Amino acid sequence: MGNACSNNLGIPPAKGPNPVGCTDFMMDHTVQGSFFRLYYPCQESEKVEKPDWIPCREYFNGLADFMKINRTLSERIFNYLFGSFKIPAYLDAPFKHKGKYPVVIFSHGLGAFRTLYSAICAELASQGFIVASVEHRDQSASATYYYREKPESEVRGEASPKTCASAPDNLAEEWMYYRALQHGENEFTLRGKQVKQRADECIRALDKLIEINSGIPVQNVLQTQFDWTTLENSMDLCRIAAMGHSFGGATVIEALCKEIKFKCGIALDAWMFPLDEEIFPRVKQPIFFINSEKFQWAGNISRMRKLDSAGIQRKMITIRGTVHQSFPDFTFLTGNWIGKLMKLKGEIDPELAIDLSNKATLAFLQRHLGLEKDFNQWDPLIDGKDENLIPGTNVTVLQSSI
């Protein structure tokens, strides 16, 4: 989609023993439906290709709106900087059967969408997880889409314009872009409503996977090459976790409160503001907060601390030299000076930072999902035992604020 402004930049390949496939799923074409990208262990195959990191131009437009810059200018800039990058996974590759895989539902941050955390999702899939990266329709994504049914006159009319994905001829794409806070609007009211919808969308995605696992035939609105029937009886539904970044971190906590099928949660640099604290005592599952060094502040950390529990494991670490954008893929795709100027990069090597985050995540998942893997070799990371980690937080929090 763009020219190669790569200069050895790129999303790092997954390190686990399994090759990784990905495919998109949309159940129910309306805005109430479920939309996610699935990452999964796949078979080796010669004929498969890697998808574009940014699926189509409307997502560039959404990013421009979110960043409050001109669409026409930004489309050229984004296409030049990012248009040639690929997801580190094979599109619609055949599923690899090898026992039952645990499941992770991933929730993106404010202004993001389903493809922007591919380094994390692909790594989990390579280590033997099935991961659904939800694209939220609460108007917190930079851009997303659903479909409306065309009137019969429109179906019979001229050829349809180029679209982001292949879908039946009687459906037309409807785009939904990021909704900025209006002047005088109460932000807590808006974000509180959004975080509840986001949690519901995560649960809906899980429900769809449970149906697919049970062999119930599902209709994917998107006309992909992936055979969904191959996922029957492939998931370990006793071992399910929620994971997310920023607003997605808050979504994890809301989802844990609403759905006990989630056995634990990983919150990456969570933005706690949208959450109503009255739900905190109802969250009974273990939570792992993995924070960046530069984003957090006392008020946000004190809200995380309010989830501390004597009987339930709540862990927190901070990765030295990281910024809030050290978790999405952007951090790998810009050179040093642009990355630091746009706060997409911190002082630490971005691949080292994501490696620490991923290994700590895998160790925590093994501990709380009861996995029989070797991820416990990274148990010390859960306690911040590494020269690039801080146990707990680097932020000073007064006891009175907790």
N, C-alpha and C positions, 0 to 999 in steps of 0.2 A: 504493500500500500504506500510505501514511501521510498526515498532513496536510502542508500546504506550509509548512514552517518554513524556507523557503529564504533570504529576504532577499538576493536576488542571488547567493547561493552556488550553486555547481554545478561539475561536472567540466568543465574547459575543452574546447571543441570542437577537433578536430584541424585542423592548419594546412596540410596537404599538398593537392595538386591533386585527389585522388580522394575522393569520398564514401566512407564506411566502413559496411560491413555486419558483422553478427556472428551467429553461430549456435552451438548446442551440439552436441557429438558424444559419444556413448557407444558404444563398440564392445565387445561382450560385456557382458552385464548384471551379471556377478559382480564381486566386489571385485578380481579379477585383471585386469579389463578396462582400457580406456583411456578417460579422461574429460577433455575440454578444451573451452574456448570458442575458436572460430576468429574472428579479425578479418581482413577482406579488403577490397580495393577493390571497390566495388559500383556498380551502375547507379543513376542518378537515378530515383526512383520516388515517386509521390504517395501510394500506399496503405500505406506501411510505417510502423511505429511504433518508438520506442526502448524497450528493455526496462528493467525496474526494476533499479537498481544492486544491491540485495540481493534475490536471486531469491525467497525465501520465508522464513517465520518461523523455520524450523529453523536458518537461518544466524544470526539474531539470538540464538537460544538458544546456539549454538556460541560466538559472540563473548562472551556473558555467562559461559559456563563458562571460556573462556580468560582472561577478565579477573577471574575469581573473584568475580562478583557475582550476585545473585539473578535467576533467569530471568524471573519474572513482572514484577518492577519494571523490569528492563533492557529487556524487550521493548517496554514502553510508551515508555521513554526513547529507545531506538534508533529505534523506529518514528516517534516525534515528530521526532527530529533528522535521520534519514536516509531515512525511508520514502518520501519523495516524489521522491527523486533518480533520474535516468535515466542509463543508459550513453550516451556520445556516439557511438552507432552505431545503424544501422537493423537491426532484428531480421529475419533470414531474407531480407534484400534480395537481388535477383538479382545474381550474380557479374558483374564487369566484365572482359571479355577484352581484354587489351592486352599481347600478348607474354607472356613468362614472368617470374613474380615470384620474387625470393629469399624464403627462408623463415626465420622466427625461432621457436624454441621457448622459451616463457617459463615460469619456475618461481617460484611465490609464496613468501613468507616464512612463518615460524612463526606459526600462529594466523590465517593469511589463507585465501583461496580464490580461485577462478578469475576472479572479476569485479572484484577490488579494485585492479587496476592498469590500469584501462581508459584512463586518460589517456595512458599510455605505449604500450599496445598499439594503441589507435586511431590515435595519431600515426604509428606505424610503418606501419600499414595505409594511411593516407592518403598516405604517401610511396611507396607501391608495394611493400609487403611483405605476405606472408601470414603471420599470427602465430597460433600455437596456444598459448593460456594454459592450462597443465595444472592440473587440480585433483588434488592428491596424496592417495593413500589410505594413507599411512604413519602416520596419526594425528597428523600435524603441522598439518593444516588445522583451523580452528575447527570446521568441519562439512563433511561431504561425504556422498554417498549412492551406493548401488548398488541392485540389485534381487535379490530371491529369487523363485523360482517358487512361486506359490500352489498349495496342494493343490486338487484338483478341487472339493471341497466348498466351499472358500472362493471359487473362481471363480464357482460357481453361486449363491452366497449373496447377501447384501445389497449395495447399491451401495457402491463403495469410497470411503473418505474422500478429501477434497481432497488432491492431491499437488503436489509442486514442479514436475513436468513431466509432459507427456503421454507415456504408455507403454502397451504392450499390456495388455489386461485380466488376463492370466494372471500378471502380475508385480506384486510389492508392494515399495514403497520400504523400504530398510534404511538407517538413518542411522548414521554413524560420526562421533564427536565427538573433539575434541582430547584426547590422552592426556598427562596431567601426569606429571612425573617422580615415581616412587614413593619413599617414605622409604627411604634406604639404597641406592637404585639407582645404579649407575655411569652418569653422564650420557654419557660418551664412548662407552660401549658402545651405549646406546640411539640416540644421534644418529648414530653411525657406521653403524649398521644402517639408519637412516632415510635418510641421504644416499645410500646405495647404491640403496635402493628408488626414491628420487626420481629419480636419474639414469636408472634402468631405465625409469621411467614416461615420462620425457622422450624416451628413445630409442624407446619403444613408440609414442608419439604421432607421432614422425617417421616410423616404419615405416608407420603407418596413412596418413599423408599421401602417402608414396611409393606405396602401393597405390592410393589414390584418384587420384593423378596418372597412374598407368599405365592407368587405366580398369578396374581390377578392381572389380566391384560390391561395395559395402559395405552392411552393414545397420546403420543407426543405431537403437539401442534407443529413443532419444527421438524422438517423432513430431513432428518440426519440418516447416516448410513449405519448407525449403531443398533445392534440387536438387543433390545431391553430384556427379552426373555432369557438371555444368558445370565442375568443377575438373579434368577430365581434361586432361593436357598443359598445365597452367597454371603449374607451378612450375619454377623453375630449381634443380635438385637438385645443381648444382655450387656453389651459393651458399647455404649454410645456416649459421646462427649460433645459439648458445645464450645466453640472457639470464635474469637472475634477481636478486631482492632478498633480502638477509640470508641466511637458510638457503637461499634460492634461488640466492644468489651462490656458496655452497659447492657447491650442486647443479650449477651450471654447470661448475665445475672438475672435479668427479667425472665429469660427462657427457663433457667433452672428453677425459678420460683413456680412457674406455670406447669412444668412438665417433668415428672420424676423419672421418666425414661432416660433423661440426661443424667449420667452418673457422676460427672465432674465437669468443671469449666476452666478454660484457659482465657484470661483477659489480657490482651496485649495493649499496654499503655491506655488503659480504660479511661474514658471520659464519663465520670460518675454523675454529672449534673442532671441528666434526664430521669434518674431513678427516684422514685418515692421511697424514702427510708423506711416507711412502714412495712415494706416487703422483706427487709433484711432478715428479721428473725425467722421468716418462712423459708429461707434458702438453706436447705439441709445438706447440700452436696459440697465436696471439697472444691476449692477455687485456688488457682495459681495466677497471681498478678505478675506479669513480666513487664517492667517499665523501662522507658528511656530515661536518660540522665537529664535531658534538657526540657522536657514537656511538663513534668509534674509540678504541682504546687501544694501548699499545706492543706488547703481546703479539700482538694481532691483526694489526697492521701488520707486525710482524716475520715472521709466517707468510706474509703476502702477498709480502714481500721475498724469501722463500726460493724463490719462483717466478721471480725475476729470471733472465734468460738473456742471454748475450752475442749469441746468434744469432736469438732470437725476440722480437718486440716485446711488451713488457709495460709498459703505461702506467698511471699513477695520477694522478688529480686529486681535489681536495676542493672542494666548493661551500660558500662562506662563508655563515654564518648558517642552515645547515640542521641538521635533526635526523634521527634514524633514520626517522621516519614522514613525511619530506618526499617519499618516492617513491610510496607508495600513495595512493589517491584521497582518503582521509580528510582529508588536509591541505587540500583545497579546500572541504570541506563543513561546517566549523565556523567560527564567528566567532572573533575574535582571542583573547578571554580564555579561552573554553572550549578552543580549539585549543592555546593555550600551557599551560593548566592540565593538559591530558591529554597534553602533549608530542607533539601531532599537527602543530604548526606551529613553525617557527623564527623567526628575526628577519627573514629575507629574504621577499619576496613569493613565495608558493608557486608561482605561475604562472611567474615569472622563473626559479625554481630548476629546475622541470621542463623548461622551455624550454632552459636550458643543458645539462641532462642529455641531453635528446632530441637536440639538435643535435650535441653531442659524440659521442653514440652513432652517429648517422647518418654523421658524418665517418669514424669508425673502421670502420664497416661498409663504407663505400665503399672505403676503403683496403685492407681485408683480404678483401673478397669480390670485388674488381675490378669495381665497379659503374660504369656510365657515366652518372652523375648529376652534380648540381652540389653535392653535400654536402661536397665538398672546400673550399667557401667557409668552412666551420667548422673546418678543420684546426687553426687556432691553439688552439681549445678543448682539443684532445687534449693539448696541452702546458701547459694551465692559463693561457693568455694571455687573461685577461679580469679586470676589476676585481673580479668576484665569484667568482673561482676562485683556488685555491692550487695551484701545481704540486706534485705529490707529496702530502705530508701535512702537517697542522698538528701532528701528534703527534711528540714527541721520542722517538726510538728509539735506544737505546745500541747501538753497533756489535757489542758482545759478545753481544747477544741475537739477532742475525741468523744 
